[in-house]
Amino acid sequence: MKYFADKIIIKLILITLIGLLLMSEECQEPISPIKSAIVAPNPATDKISLIIQLENETQLEIGIYDMNGNLLLKNESLESYSIGENRIEFNLQTFNSGTYLCRIDNENFSETIKFIVNK
């Protein structure tokens, strides 16, 4: 009888440990490959450069939005960018003065940078 009870206790311990391991894996946040990201110049007039330092090669989708959430410009969907510094240029000649958002996305993370257009 003691042998049977010991087997049940061992099974319960294993089930608990597996559950804890699965929970900890689900709670881990994805690590962003972005080391740094800036918009320059800020404030801008006719164009901006998004300067991204990447820890590893990754695919990014980059969009420019107004403060109402309307998409105004975007790069090719999930374009691949290399390790190190990447510069992406956006033409703002048709933009009015105001505050805008540059959003950087991939399947695991999202980062947003606010910038100003001053005409």
C-alpha positions in Angstrom: 0.0 0.0 0.0 2.9 2.4 0.8 4.4 1.8 -2.6 1.1 2.8 -4.3 0.9 6.0 -2.2 4.5 6.9 -3.0 3.8 6.5 -6.8 0.7 8.8 -6.5 2.7 11.5 -4.6 5.5 11.3 -7.2 3.0 11.7 -10.0 1.4 14.7 -8.3 4.8 16.3 -7.8 5.6 15.8 -11.5 2.3 17.1 -12.7 2.7 20.2 -10.5 6.3 20.8 -11.8 5.2 20.4 -15.4 2.3 22.9 -14.8 4.7 25.4 -13.2 7.1 25.1 -16.1 4.4 25.6 -18.7 3.0 28.6 -16.8 6.5 30.2 -16.6 7.0 29.7 -20.4 3.6 31.4 -21.1 4.4 34.3 -18.9 7.7 35.2 -20.6 7.5 38.3 -22.7 9.0 38.3 -26.1 12.4 40.0 -26.2 12.5 42.9 -28.7 15.3 42.8 -31.2 15.3 46.6 -31.1 18.3 48.0 -29.3 17.2 51.6 -30.0 14.9 53.5 -32.3 14.6 57.2 -32.9 12.9 59.5 -35.4 15.1 62.4 -36.7 14.8 65.2 -37.1 12.1 65.8 -34.4 10.4 68.1 -35.0 10.4 67.5 -38.8 9.4 69.5 -41.8 9.4 67.5 -45.1 11.0 64.1 -44.2 12.1 61.9 -41.3 14.5 59.1 -40.9 13.6 56.2 -38.6 17.0 55.0 -37.2 16.8 51.5 -35.7 19.6 49.6 -34.1 18.8 45.9 -34.2 20.3 43.1 -32.0 19.5 40.5 -34.7 18.0 40.3 -38.2 14.3 40.6 -38.1 11.2 41.4 -40.2 9.5 44.6 -39.3 6.3 46.4 -40.5 6.6 50.2 -40.0 3.7 52.6 -40.2 3.1 56.3 -39.7 -0.2 57.2 -38.1 -2.0 60.4 -37.2 -3.3 60.9 -33.6 -6.7 59.4 -34.6 -5.0 56.1 -35.5 -5.3 56.5 -39.3 -2.5 54.8 -41.2 -0.9 57.4 -43.5 2.3 55.7 -44.7 3.9 52.3 -44.3 6.8 50.2 -45.6 6.4 46.8 -47.3 4.7 44.3 -45.1 7.3 42.5 -42.8 10.3 43.7 -44.7 13.6 42.2 -43.4 16.2 44.4 -41.7 19.7 43.5 -40.8 21.7 43.5 -37.5 23.1 47.0 -36.6 21.9 50.4 -37.8 19.0 50.6 -40.3 17.7 53.9 -41.7 14.2 54.1 -43.2 13.2 57.4 -44.9 9.6 58.8 -45.0 8.5 61.7 -47.1 6.2 64.1 -45.1 5.6 66.8 -47.8 1.8 66.2 -47.8 1.6 66.2 -44.0 0.1 69.1 -42.0 1.7 70.4 -38.9 0.9 68.2 -35.9 1.8 65.2 -33.9 2.2 61.8 -35.5 3.2 58.2 -34.4 5.7 55.9 -36.0 4.8 52.3 -35.1 7.2 49.4 -35.5 5.7 45.9 -35.4 6.5 42.3 -35.9 4.7 39.1 -34.7 6.2 39.4 -31.2 6.3 43.0 -30.3 5.3 46.6 -31.0 7.0 49.9 -30.4 5.7 53.4 -31.0 7.6 56.7 -31.3 5.9 60.0 -31.2 7.2 62.9 -33.5 6.1 66.3 -34.6 5.7 67.9 -38.0 6.2 71.7 -37.9 5.6 73.5 -41.3 
